[in-house]
Amino acid sequence: QRDVPARYLLRLGQGEQELATDLDFSRQGRVNAMLVRRLELLGEVAKLAISLHLPEDVSYTCENAAYFWLLHVYARWEQFLAACVPNKENPSFVKDRFPFSEFFSDTQQPVFTGESFEKDMHAAKGCFKHLSTIFQELEECRAFELLKSTAERANYLMTKQAKIVAMTCTHAALKRRDFLQLGFKYDNLLMEESAQILEIETFIPTLLQRQEDGYARLKRCILIGDHHQLPPVVKNMAFQKYSHMDQSLFTRFVRLGVPYIELNAQGRARPSIAQLYNWRYRELGDLPYVHEEAIFHKANSGFSYEYQLVDVPDYRGRGESAPSPWFYQNEGEAEYIVSVYIYMRLIGYPANKISILTTYNGQKLLIRDVISRRCKPWNIEPPCKVTTVDKFQGQQNDFILLSLVRTRFVGHLRDVRRLIVAMSRARLGLYVFCRCSLFEQCYELQPTFQLLLQRPDKLALNLEECTPFTERPLGEAGNIHYITDVEDIGHLVNFRLEHLRQMQSMQYYAPHANADAAPPETGNGDIVLDNAKDGTEKENGEATDAVNNDKIEEDTVESKDDMVQEVNKMDEGNVTIEDKMGEESADEAKDKMVETTAEVAIENIVEVNANVAKYKMDEENALSKGVEQD
């Protein structure tokens, strides 16, 4: 039952107007939805006209439907009510005299029983209310017959029907004059991330409507934000330091002691990860959700810990660098993070669940370059986002790889607010790469880094887990393999990539493979990693596909036996095909089959005998000694 004309969500931002419902329709989509609804309602009017034995032309436009409502529908209803007054004792009167019985004749159950006048009258009023709702909606759509442009229709929706209007403060400032001319009205104002808004920007949304008789219509203003996170961005140092322009109105109210409500529970991250930043808040606990859901009780596959501080030594004799002022980069951390990302993708982690963050724009661009250089040749999808901590405020992801870049000075991470933002972005896994000897001495960061340093500063992996799903409970490290440096993780990733290429080559030459299957290597020598591109989210309860069909950690003997069996199957297939051929072409077919299969079979057998026997030994050398394969 509708008690308001319409319920629409109107979103305005980035210099344009966008109309949206709960399904996030675009502006044109919202207008199109209204036009489609108009046609549906006019169809109901035509059906009603037929039931009253009137011509269907009353349903051509909303204006015609309005006249039809007044002259025929509402008039018949008033006559019916007048006739009911002296016939209240007749239980079947409503059933016999209701003027719209034919229109409601297609219901699953009879509308009127004829046994009680009161019950039938109640049903008749409900039917008439349904009809009045149809014509009321048509009256709302009538403006779309007169307004032809999308902008005019959007303005009509915003001023007449929209119940919630969303926009940025910048858009409010740019379009304030247009709002005043349209007669835009609102009673409540809600500001999200208000701790990141300049004071002057906070006042702009309160001035988007004209006063009525000298009184403002605005009744309520609600500010939502976190003054423990990053403030508004003010690049001018004089305005920032001496004028305190980077202080938001939200922060000013908190400092002045204005009463406020502070949330005391978080529902984003594992409780253990939340301990890295909850010291900054007053009695910040956890919602029951993070204690009850199974996803928060299982370890991260392939990793021994759910969060860890990884010490990154100098790479090729160099730590941080600055090609230009304030453009800090750290090649070692970039290579390390990208290697860990590839390792996660080979296990089967979805790319959209991994984000790489850093504290400097220079490092962000360097990481993107390394990803392009190392992932594209293997067709590995890049991560969901590679951005800075400042840009990622207000967002989250399941797994965060964080690069702190600096090796000589702490830099602007000394601002605790930036540290809180960096530590509070991850839900299931957080892995921080930095120079531990530098950041552990920073006094401002002690509460967080003391917790991080309770665990080893070498990346701890669990190499026995080769799928994104694990039954290992949180807190159980399993068989730990420590990564010593950047080269070590690089050798591990390269070894697994090479092994995966060999596995795909074996599958390509298998006789049961499709005849039109794509080769494992492209013309450029790129290797297709389908299983690394199809991540799953089984623990999140979402629909998933089978991933990582080829386990990297296969037993040596099983690999050899499987390959020999495949070669034997190829020979058996040759015999079967030969038996089915005619006597005249048997010799020719046999010669062709020998020519096409003998070479492949010999190459595969030689490769199995040469490589499978060395598989375990090569892996141990690549992991422990960091020696690259031949």
C-alpha positions as CSV (number, residue, x, y, z in Angstrom):
1,Q,0.0,0.0,0.0
2,R,1.4,3.3,-1.1
3,D,1.0,6.3,1.3
4,V,3.3,8.6,-0.7
5,P,3.3,9.4,-4.4
6,A,6.6,7.6,-5.2
7,R,9.7,6.3,-3.6
8,Y,12.8,7.1,-5.6
9,L,16.4,7.6,-4.8
10,L,18.0,10.6,-6.6
11,R,21.8,10.7,-6.8
12,L,23.6,13.9,-8.0
13,G,27.3,14.1,-8.4
14,Q,30.3,14.8,-10.6
15,G,28.6,17.6,-12.4
16,E,25.7,15.6,-13.7
17,Q,22.3,14.4,-12.3
18,E,21.8,10.7,-11.9
19,L,18.5,9.1,-10.9
20,A,18.7,5.8,-9.2
21,T,16.5,3.2,-7.5
22,D,17.7,0.5,-5.2
23,L,19.1,-1.2,-8.4
24,D,21.1,1.9,-9.2
25,F,19.3,2.9,-12.4
26,S,20.9,5.7,-14.4
27,R,19.1,8.9,-15.0
28,Q,17.7,7.8,-18.3
29,G,17.0,4.3,-16.9
30,R,14.8,5.8,-14.2
31,V,12.9,7.9,-16.7
32,N,12.5,4.9,-18.9
33,A,11.2,2.9,-16.0
34,M,8.6,5.6,-15.3
35,L,7.5,5.5,-19.0
36,V,7.3,1.7,-18.9
37,R,5.1,1.9,-15.8
38,R,2.9,4.5,-17.5
39,L,2.2,2.0,-20.3
40,E,1.4,-0.7,-17.8
41,L,-1.1,1.5,-16.0
42,L,-2.7,2.7,-19.2
43,G,-3.2,-1.0,-20.1
44,E,-5.1,-1.5,-16.8
45,V,-7.2,1.5,-17.7
46,A,-8.1,0.0,-21.1
47,K,-9.1,-3.2,-19.4
48,L,-11.3,-1.3,-17.0
49,A,-12.9,0.6,-19.9
50,I,-13.7,-2.7,-21.6
51,S,-15.3,-4.1,-18.4
52,L,-17.5,-1.0,-18.3
53,H,-18.4,-1.4,-22.1
54,L,-16.7,1.9,-23.0
55,P,-14.3,2.6,-25.9
56,E,-10.6,2.0,-25.3
57,D,-9.6,5.5,-26.4
58,V,-9.8,6.6,-22.8
59,S,-6.4,4.9,-22.2
60,Y,-4.5,6.8,-24.9
61,T,-2.9,9.4,-22.5
62,C,-2.8,10.1,-18.8
63,E,-5.0,13.1,-19.5
64,N,-7.7,11.0,-21.1
65,A,-7.4,8.6,-18.1
66,A,-7.9,11.4,-15.7
67,Y,-11.2,12.4,-17.4
68,F,-12.3,8.8,-17.5
69,W,-11.7,8.6,-13.7
70,L,-13.9,11.5,-13.0
71,L,-16.7,10.9,-15.4
72,H,-17.1,7.1,-15.3
73,V,-15.2,5.5,-12.4
74,Y,-15.6,7.8,-9.5
75,A,-19.2,8.7,-10.6
76,R,-20.2,5.0,-10.6
77,W,-18.6,4.5,-7.2
78,E,-20.6,7.4,-5.7
79,Q,-23.8,6.0,-7.1
80,F,-23.0,2.6,-5.7
81,L,-22.4,4.1,-2.2
82,A,-25.7,5.9,-2.3
83,A,-27.5,2.8,-3.3
84,C,-25.9,0.8,-0.4
85,V,-27.3,3.0,2.3
86,P,-31.0,1.6,2.2
87,N,-29.8,-1.9,1.4
88,K,-27.5,-2.8,4.3
89,E,-29.8,-5.6,5.3
90,N,-29.4,-7.4,2.0
91,P,-26.2,-9.6,2.3
92,S,-25.9,-10.1,-1.5
93,F,-26.5,-6.5,-2.5
94,V,-22.8,-5.6,-2.8
95,K,-22.1,-8.8,-4.9
96,D,-24.9,-8.0,-7.2
97,R,-24.5,-4.2,-7.6
98,F,-20.7,-3.6,-7.4
99,P,-20.0,-1.7,-10.7
100,F,-16.5,-3.1,-11.3
101,S,-17.1,-6.8,-10.7
102,E,-16.1,-7.7,-14.2
103,F,-12.7,-6.0,-13.9
104,F,-11.9,-8.1,-10.7
105,S,-13.4,-11.3,-12.1
106,D,-9.9,-12.8,-12.9
107,T,-8.8,-13.1,-9.2
108,Q,-7.8,-16.5,-7.9
109,Q,-10.7,-16.4,-5.4
110,P,-14.1,-14.7,-5.6
111,V,-14.0,-11.2,-4.2
112,F,-17.5,-11.3,-2.9
113,T,-19.2,-14.1,-1.1
114,G,-22.8,-12.7,-0.8
115,E,-23.0,-14.0,2.8
116,S,-22.3,-10.8,4.7
117,F,-22.9,-7.2,3.7
118,E,-20.1,-5.8,5.9
119,K,-17.5,-8.2,4.6
120,D,-18.4,-7.6,1.0
121,M,-18.4,-3.9,1.6
122,H,-15.0,-4.1,3.0
123,A,-13.8,-6.0,0.0
124,A,-15.5,-3.4,-2.3
125,K,-13.6,-0.5,-0.6
126,G,-10.4,-2.4,-1.1
127,C,-11.0,-2.9,-4.8
128,F,-11.9,0.8,-5.2
129,K,-8.6,1.8,-3.4
130,H,-6.7,-0.3,-5.9
131,L,-8.4,1.6,-8.8
132,S,-7.7,4.9,-7.2
133,T,-4.0,4.0,-6.8
134,I,-3.8,3.2,-10.5
135,F,-5.1,6.6,-11.4
136,Q,-3.0,8.3,-8.8
137,E,0.2,6.8,-10.3
138,L,-1.0,7.9,-13.7
139,E,-1.3,11.4,-12.5
140,E,2.4,11.3,-11.4
141,C,3.4,10.1,-14.9
142,R,1.3,12.8,-16.6
143,A,4.3,15.2,-16.5
144,F,6.3,12.9,-18.6
145,E,3.9,13.4,-21.5
146,L,4.5,17.2,-21.3
147,L,8.2,17.2,-20.5
148,K,10.3,16.0,-23.4
149,S,13.9,16.4,-22.4
150,T,15.7,14.2,-20.0
151,A,16.9,17.1,-17.9
152,E,13.3,18.4,-17.4
153,R,12.1,15.0,-16.4
154,A,15.0,14.6,-14.0
155,N,14.2,17.9,-12.4
156,Y,10.6,17.0,-12.0
157,L,11.5,13.7,-10.3
158,M,13.9,15.5,-7.9
159,T,11.5,18.2,-6.9
160,K,8.2,16.3,-6.9
161,Q,8.8,12.7,-6.2
162,A,12.3,12.0,-4.9
163,K,12.4,11.2,-1.2
164,I,16.2,10.8,-0.9
165,V,18.7,13.0,-2.8
166,A,22.4,12.1,-2.7
167,M,25.2,14.4,-4.0
168,T,28.7,15.6,-3.2
169,C,29.4,18.9,-1.5
170,T,31.2,20.0,-4.7
171,H,28.1,19.4,-6.8
172,A,26.0,21.2,-4.2
173,A,28.2,24.3,-4.6
174,L,28.1,24.1,-8.4
175,K,24.4,23.6,-8.7
176,R,23.1,25.7,-5.8
177,R,21.5,28.3,-8.1
178,D,19.7,25.7,-10.0
179,F,18.3,24.1,-6.9
180,L,17.0,27.5,-5.7
181,Q,15.3,28.1,-9.0
182,L,13.6,24.7,-9.0
183,G,12.2,25.3,-5.5
184,F,14.0,22.3,-4.1
185,K,12.9,21.5,-0.5
186,Y,14.2,19.1,2.1
187,D,13.8,18.6,5.9
188,N,16.8,16.4,6.9
189,L,20.5,16.6,6.0
190,L,22.9,13.7,6.4
191,M,26.6,14.1,5.7
192,E,28.8,11.0,5.4
193,E,32.6,11.2,5.9
194,S,32.0,14.7,7.4
195,A,35.4,14.5,9.1
196,Q,37.0,14.8,5.6
197,I,35.0,17.9,4.6
198,L,36.3,21.4,5.0
199,E,34.3,23.6,7.3
200,I,33.1,25.9,4.5
201,E,32.0,22.8,2.5
202,T,29.9,21.6,5.4
203,F,27.7,24.8,5.3
204,I,27.0,24.6,1.5
205,P,24.4,21.8,1.6
206,T,22.4,23.6,4.3
207,L,21.8,26.5,1.9
208,L,20.1,24.7,-1.1
209,Q,16.6,25.9,-0.4
210,R,14.9,29.3,0.2
211,Q,13.5,30.2,3.5
212,E,9.7,30.2,4.0
213,D,8.2,33.2,5.8
214,G,11.7,34.0,7.3
215,Y,12.1,30.5,8.7
216,A,14.4,27.7,7.5
217,R,12.6,24.4,6.6
218,L,15.7,22.3,7.6
219,K,14.9,20.5,10.9
220,R,17.8,18.1,11.4
221,C,21.5,17.9,10.4
222,I,23.4,14.6,11.1
223,L,27.2,14.4,10.7
224,I,28.8,11.0,10.4
225,G,32.6,10.7,10.3
226,D,35.8,9.6,12.1
227,H,38.1,12.3,13.4
228,H,40.7,9.6,14.1
229,Q,41.2,9.1,10.3
230,L,42.6,11.5,7.7
231,P,41.4,15.1,7.6
232,P,40.4,17.2,4.6
233,V,43.2,17.7,2.0
234,V,44.7,21.2,2.1
235,K,47.9,21.5,0.0
236,N,48.8,25.0,1.0
237,M,51.0,24.7,4.0
238,A,50.2,28.2,5.3
239,F,46.5,27.5,5.3
240,Q,47.0,24.0,6.7
241,K,49.4,24.7,9.6
242,Y,48.7,28.3,10.7
243,S,45.0,28.7,9.7
244,H,44.0,25.1,10.7
245,M,42.0,25.0,7.6
246,D,42.4,21.2,7.5
247,Q,40.2,20.9,10.6
248,S,36.7,19.8,9.7
249,L,33.6,21.1,11.5
250,F,33.0,17.6,12.8
251,T,36.5,17.6,14.5
252,R,35.9,21.1,15.8
253,F,32.6,20.0,17.5
254,V,34.4,17.0,19.1
255,R,37.3,19.2,20.4
256,L,34.8,21.7,21.8
257,G,33.0,19.0,23.8
258,V,29.8,18.9,21.8
259,P,27.9,15.7,22.8
260,Y,28.2,13.0,20.2
261,I,27.6,9.3,19.8
262,E,30.6,7.1,19.3
263,L,30.2,3.6,17.8
264,N,31.6,0.9,20.1
265,A,31.7,-2.1,17.8
266,Q,33.2,-3.0,14.4
267,G,32.0,-5.6,11.9
268,R,34.6,-5.4,9.2
269,A,37.7,-7.3,10.2
270,R,38.8,-10.3,12.2
271,P,39.0,-9.4,15.9
272,S,42.8,-10.1,15.7
273,I,43.3,-7.6,12.9
274,A,41.0,-5.1,14.6
275,Q,43.4,-5.1,17.6
276,L,45.9,-3.3,15.4
277,Y,43.8,-0.1,15.5
278,N,41.1,-0.4,18.2
279,W,43.5,1.1,20.8
280,R,42.8,4.4,19.2
281,Y,39.1,4.2,20.0
282,R,37.3,4.2,23.3
283,E,36.1,0.7,24.1
284,L,35.9,-0.5,20.5
285,G,34.6,-4.1,20.4
286,D,33.4,-6.5,17.8
287,L,29.9,-7.2,16.4
288,P,28.7,-10.8,17.0
289,Y,28.9,-11.3,13.3
290,V,32.7,-11.4,13.3
291,H,32.7,-14.1,16.0
292,E,29.9,-16.3,14.5
293,E,30.7,-16.4,10.8
294,A,32.9,-19.4,9.7
295,I,34.9,-17.2,7.4
296,F,36.5,-15.4,10.3
297,H,37.5,-18.6,12.0
298,K,39.5,-20.1,9.2
299,A,43.1,-19.3,8.3
300,N,44.2,-17.7,5.1
301,S,45.2,-20.5,2.7
302,G,48.9,-20.5,1.9
303,F,49.8,-18.1,4.8
304,S,50.7,-19.1,8.3
305,Y,49.3,-15.9,9.8
306,E,46.3,-13.7,9.1
307,Y,48.5,-10.5,9.5
308,Q,52.2,-10.1,9.5
309,L,54.9,-7.4,9.3
310,V,57.5,-8.4,6.6
311,D,61.0,-6.9,6.8
312,V,62.3,-6.0,3.3
313,P,66.1,-5.5,3.1
314,D,67.9,-3.6,0.5
315,Y,67.2,-4.8,-3.0
316,R,70.3,-4.7,-5.3
317,G,72.0,-2.6,-2.7
318,R,69.3,0.1,-2.5
319,G,66.4,0.9,-0.3
320,E,64.1,3.9,-1.0
321,S,64.8,6.3,-3.9
322,A,63.4,9.6,-5.0
323,P,63.7,10.2,-8.8
324,S,62.0,13.6,-8.1
325,P,61.2,15.5,-4.9
326,W,58.5,13.8,-2.7
327,F,58.3,11.0,-5.4
328,Y,59.4,8.1,-3.2
329,Q,59.9,4.6,-4.5
330,N,61.2,1.3,-3.2
331,E,61.9,-1.3,-5.8
332,G,62.5,-4.1,-3.3
333,E,59.1,-3.7,-1.7
334,A,57.4,-3.4,-5.1
335,E,59.0,-6.7,-6.4
336,Y,58.2,-8.4,-3.1
337,I,54.5,-7.4,-3.1
338,V,54.0,-8.3,-6.7
339,S,55.6,-11.7,-6.1
340,V,53.2,-12.3,-3.1
341,Y,50.3,-11.2,-5.3
342,I,51.2,-13.7,-8.0
343,Y,51.6,-16.4,-5.3
344,M,48.1,-15.7,-4.1
345,R,46.7,-15.8,-7.6
346,L,48.4,-19.1,-8.3
347,I,46.7,-20.5,-5.2
348,G,43.4,-19.3,-6.5
349,Y,42.6,-16.1,-4.6
350,P,40.3,-13.9,-6.7
351,A,41.9,-10.7,-8.0
352,N,38.9,-8.6,-6.9
353,K,39.5,-9.6,-3.3
354,I,43.1,-8.3,-3.2
355,S,44.1,-4.6,-3.0
356,I,47.7,-3.2,-3.0
357,L,48.1,0.0,-1.0
358,T,51.1,2.2,-0.5
359,T,51.8,5.6,1.2
360,Y,53.3,7.4,-1.8
361,N,52.2,8.0,-5.4
362,G,55.7,7.2,-6.7
363,Q,55.5,3.7,-5.2
364,K,51.9,3.3,-6.5
365,L,53.1,3.9,-10.1
366,L,56.2,1.7,-9.6
367,I,54.0,-1.2,-8.4
368,R,51.7,-0.8,-11.4
369,D,54.7,-1.0,-13.7
370,V,56.0,-4.2,-12.0
371,I,52.6,-5.8,-12.3
372,S,52.4,-4.9,-15.9
373,R,55.9,-6.4,-16.5
374,R,55.4,-9.6,-14.6
375,C,51.7,-10.4,-14.8
376,K,50.8,-9.6,-18.4
377,P,53.2,-12.2,-20.0
378,W,51.4,-14.9,-17.9
379,N,47.9,-13.5,-18.5
380,I,47.5,-13.0,-14.7
381,E,44.7,-10.5,-14.0
382,P,45.9,-7.4,-12.0
383,P,44.6,-6.8,-8.5
384,C,41.4,-5.0,-7.7
385,K,43.1,-1.7,-6.9
386,V,46.6,-0.4,-6.7
387,T,46.3,3.0,-4.9
388,T,47.5,5.1,-2.0
389,V,46.2,4.8,1.6
390,D,44.7,8.3,1.4
391,K,42.7,7.5,-1.7
392,F,41.5,4.2,-0.2
393,Q,39.9,5.8,2.9
394,G,36.3,4.7,3.2
395,Q,36.9,1.4,1.3
396,Q,37.8,-2.1,2.2
397,N,38.8,-5.5,0.8
398,D,39.4,-9.0,2.0
399,F,43.2,-9.0,1.6
400,I,45.5,-5.9,1.8
401,L,49.2,-5.8,0.8
402,L,50.7,-2.6,2.2
403,S,54.0,-1.0,1.2
404,L,55.4,1.7,3.6
405,V,58.2,2.6,1.2
406,R,60.6,4.6,3.4
407,T,63.9,3.3,4.7
408,R,65.6,6.4,6.0
409,F,62.8,8.5,7.6
410,V,59.4,7.5,8.7
411,G,57.7,10.2,6.6
412,H,54.1,11.2,6.8
413,L,53.1,7.8,8.2
414,R,54.1,9.4,11.5
415,D,50.6,10.9,11.4
416,V,48.6,8.3,13.4
417,R,45.5,9.1,11.5
418,R,47.1,7.7,8.3
419,L,48.2,4.6,10.2
420,I,44.7,4.0,11.4
421,V,43.4,4.2,7.9
422,A,46.0,1.8,6.6
423,M,45.5,-0.8,9.3
424,S,41.6,-0.8,9.1
425,R,41.1,-1.5,5.4
426,A,41.5,-5.4,5.5
427,R,38.9,-7.9,6.5
428,L,40.7,-11.2,6.4
429,G,44.4,-10.7,5.7
430,L,46.8,-7.8,6.2
431,Y,50.5,-8.1,5.2
432,V,52.7,-5.0,5.7
433,F,56.1,-4.7,3.9
434,C,58.6,-2.2,5.3
435,R,61.9,-1.7,6.9
436,C,61.2,-3.0,10.4
437,S,64.2,-1.4,12.1
438,L,63.0,2.1,11.1
439,F,59.3,1.9,12.0
440,E,59.7,0.0,15.2
441,Q,61.5,3.0,16.7
442,C,58.8,5.5,15.9
443,Y,57.1,6.5,19.2
444,E,53.7,7.5,17.6
445,L,53.4,4.0,15.9
446,Q,54.3,1.9,18.9
447,P,50.9,0.5,19.9
448,T,50.4,-1.0,16.4
449,F,54.0,-2.1,15.7
450,Q,54.4,-3.8,19.0
451,L,51.6,-6.1,18.1
452,L,53.0,-6.7,14.6
453,L,56.5,-7.4,15.9
454,Q,55.2,-10.2,18.1
455,R,55.3,-12.3,15.0
456,P,58.3,-13.2,12.8
457,D,59.4,-10.5,10.5
458,K,60.0,-13.0,7.7
459,L,57.0,-13.9,5.5
460,A,55.6,-17.2,6.7
461,L,54.0,-19.4,4.1
462,N,52.3,-22.7,4.1
463,L,53.3,-24.3,0.9
464,E,51.2,-27.5,1.4
465,E,48.0,-25.5,0.7
466,C,47.5,-25.0,-3.0
467,T,43.8,-24.0,-3.1
468,P,42.0,-20.9,-1.7
469,F,40.1,-23.2,0.7
470,T,41.5,-24.6,3.9
471,E,40.1,-26.2,7.0
472,R,43.1,-25.1,9.0
473,P,41.7,-23.0,11.9
474,L,42.8,-19.5,12.7
475,G,45.8,-19.5,15.0
476,E,47.3,-22.7,13.7
477,A,50.4,-21.9,11.6
478,G,50.9,-25.3,10.1
479,N,54.2,-26.2,8.4
480,I,55.9,-22.9,8.1
481,H,58.3,-22.0,5.3
482,Y,60.0,-18.6,5.9
483,I,60.9,-16.4,2.9
484,T,64.3,-14.8,3.5
485,D,64.3,-12.0,0.9
486,V,63.0,-10.7,-2.4
487,E,64.9,-13.1,-4.5
488,D,63.6,-16.1,-2.5
489,I,59.9,-15.3,-3.1
490,G,60.8,-14.6,-6.7
491,H,62.3,-18.0,-7.2
492,L,59.3,-19.7,-5.6
493,V,56.9,-17.9,-7.9
494,N,58.9,-18.5,-11.0
495,F,59.2,-22.2,-10.1
496,R,55.5,-22.6,-9.7
497,L,54.8,-20.7,-12.9
498,E,57.2,-22.9,-14.8
499,H,55.7,-26.0,-13.3
500,L,52.2,-24.9,-14.2
501,R,53.3,-24.4,-17.8
502,Q,54.6,-27.9,-17.9
503,M,51.4,-29.3,-16.5
504,Q,49.4,-27.4,-19.1
505,S,51.7,-28.7,-21.8
506,M,51.0,-32.3,-20.7
507,Q,47.3,-31.7,-20.7
508,Y,47.4,-30.1,-24.2
509,Y,49.1,-33.3,-25.6
510,A,46.7,-35.6,-23.8
511,P,44.5,-37.6,-26.2
512,H,41.3,-36.9,-24.3
513,A,41.7,-33.1,-24.7
514,N,39.4,-31.3,-27.1
515,A,40.8,-31.2,-30.7
516,D,40.2,-27.5,-30.9
517,A,41.7,-26.6,-27.5
518,A,44.0,-23.5,-27.4
519,P,47.7,-24.3,-27.1
520,P,49.3,-23.6,-23.7
521,E,51.6,-21.0,-25.2
522,T,50.6,-18.1,-27.4
523,G,52.5,-16.8,-30.3
524,N,54.5,-14.5,-28.0
525,G,55.4,-17.4,-25.6
526,D,52.8,-16.2,-23.1
527,I,51.3,-18.9,-20.9
528,V,47.6,-19.0,-20.3
529,L,46.8,-19.4,-16.6
530,D,43.0,-20.1,-16.6
531,N,43.0,-21.5,-13.1
532,A,44.8,-18.4,-11.8
533,K,42.2,-16.1,-13.3
534,D,39.1,-17.9,-11.9
535,G,39.1,-17.1,-8.1
536,T,36.3,-18.2,-5.9
537,E,34.6,-16.9,-2.8
538,K,33.2,-20.1,-1.2
539,E,33.6,-18.9,2.4
540,N,31.7,-15.7,1.6
541,G,28.6,-17.7,0.7
542,E,28.6,-16.5,-3.0
543,A,28.1,-18.7,-6.0
544,T,31.5,-20.2,-7.0
545,D,33.0,-22.1,-9.8
546,A,35.6,-24.9,-9.6
547,V,39.0,-23.4,-9.4
548,N,42.6,-24.5,-9.4
549,N,41.9,-27.8,-11.1
550,D,45.6,-28.6,-11.4
551,K,47.3,-28.9,-8.0
552,I,50.9,-27.6,-8.2
553,E,52.1,-29.8,-5.3
554,E,51.5,-33.2,-7.0
555,D,53.3,-36.3,-5.8
556,T,56.3,-37.2,-8.0
557,V,55.3,-40.8,-8.5
558,E,51.7,-40.0,-9.3
559,S,52.8,-37.4,-11.9
560,K,55.0,-39.9,-13.6
561,D,52.4,-42.7,-13.6
562,D,49.7,-40.4,-14.9
563,M,51.9,-39.3,-17.8
564,V,52.9,-42.8,-18.7
565,Q,49.2,-43.8,-18.6
566,E,48.3,-40.9,-20.9
567,V,51.0,-42.0,-23.4
568,N,49.7,-45.6,-23.3
569,K,46.2,-44.3,-23.9
570,M,47.5,-42.5,-27.0
571,D,48.9,-45.8,-28.3
572,E,45.6,-47.6,-27.5
573,G,43.7,-44.9,-29.3
574,N,45.9,-45.4,-32.3
575,V,45.1,-49.2,-32.4
576,T,41.4,-48.5,-32.0
577,I,41.3,-46.1,-34.8
578,E,43.3,-48.4,-37.0
579,D,40.9,-51.3,-36.4
580,K,37.9,-49.3,-37.4
581,M,39.5,-48.2,-40.7
582,G,38.8,-50.0,-44.0
583,E,41.3,-52.5,-45.3
584,E,42.2,-50.3,-48.2
585,S,43.2,-47.3,-46.1
586,A,44.6,-49.1,-43.0
587,D,48.2,-48.9,-44.0
588,E,48.0,-45.2,-44.9
589,A,46.2,-44.3,-41.7
590,K,48.7,-46.3,-39.7
591,D,51.6,-44.4,-41.3
592,K,50.0,-41.1,-40.6
593,M,49.2,-42.0,-37.0
594,V,52.7,-43.1,-36.4
595,E,54.1,-39.9,-37.8
596,T,51.8,-37.6,-35.8
597,T,52.0,-39.4,-32.4
598,A,55.3,-41.0,-32.1
599,E,57.2,-37.8,-31.9
600,V,54.8,-36.4,-29.3
601,A,54.9,-39.6,-27.2
602,I,58.7,-39.8,-27.3
603,E,59.1,-36.1,-26.3
604,N,56.7,-36.5,-23.4
605,I,58.3,-39.7,-22.1
606,V,61.7,-38.1,-22.3
607,E,60.4,-35.0,-20.5
608,V,58.8,-37.1,-17.8
609,N,61.9,-39.2,-17.2
610,A,64.1,-36.2,-17.1
611,N,62.0,-33.7,-15.1
612,V,59.8,-35.7,-12.8
613,A,62.7,-37.4,-11.1
614,K,64.2,-34.0,-10.3
615,Y,60.9,-32.3,-9.3
616,K,61.2,-32.5,-5.6
617,M,64.9,-31.8,-5.6
618,D,64.5,-28.7,-7.8
619,E,61.7,-27.4,-5.6
620,E,63.7,-27.7,-2.5
621,N,66.7,-26.0,-4.1
622,A,64.5,-23.2,-5.4
623,L,62.9,-22.6,-2.0
624,S,65.9,-23.1,0.3
625,K,68.9,-21.9,-1.7
626,G,67.2,-19.5,-4.1
627,V,68.8,-21.2,-7.1
628,E,67.0,-20.6,-10.4
629,Q,66.1,-23.6,-12.6
630,D,67.9,-24.6,-15.7
